[in-house]
Amino acid sequence: TRADVESDLRMWIEPKTVVGVAGQEIVLGVYAQYDGDSPISGLKFAVKADDNVALSVSEFEYERPFRGKAKLTEIALAPRMAGEYFVSVLDESVSYVGPEAKVITGSSKLIIK
C-alpha cells in the first residue's frame, strides 16, 4: 500500500551556484520538499559552510507543519577570501515530527573572486 512506501524529505539551498566578492554578504534560501500523505512539523536542521565563510547562524528550526515545497529560512554568509566554497544542509542534523522519510540534502557552491 501507499502507506508502506517511505517518502522523501528533500532539503536544498538556492541558488545552486553563486558568484560573489570576498567580504561581501551573500544571502541564500533554504528549501524543503515533502510529498508524504500527512504533513511534517518541528523541522530542525543545521547548515555548514566551508572554512573561510562566516555563517551568522548555523542551526535552524521550522515549526510550521508543511507538505509540498516550503522556504524554511534565509542564511547570510560572508566569504573572507577568494576561492570556491560549499554551503550544505547536514543530513545527519535533520530531525522532525512526522512519518518516516528518507532525508536527501543538497548544497550551494560559492565562487568568490
Secondary structure, DSSP 8 states (H G I E B T S, - for coil): -GGGS-EEEEEEEESSEEEE-TTS-EEEEEEEEE-SSS-BEEEEEEEEE-TTEEES--EEEE-S-B-EEEEEEEEEEEE-SSEEEEEEE-GGG-EEESS-EEEEE-EEEEEE-
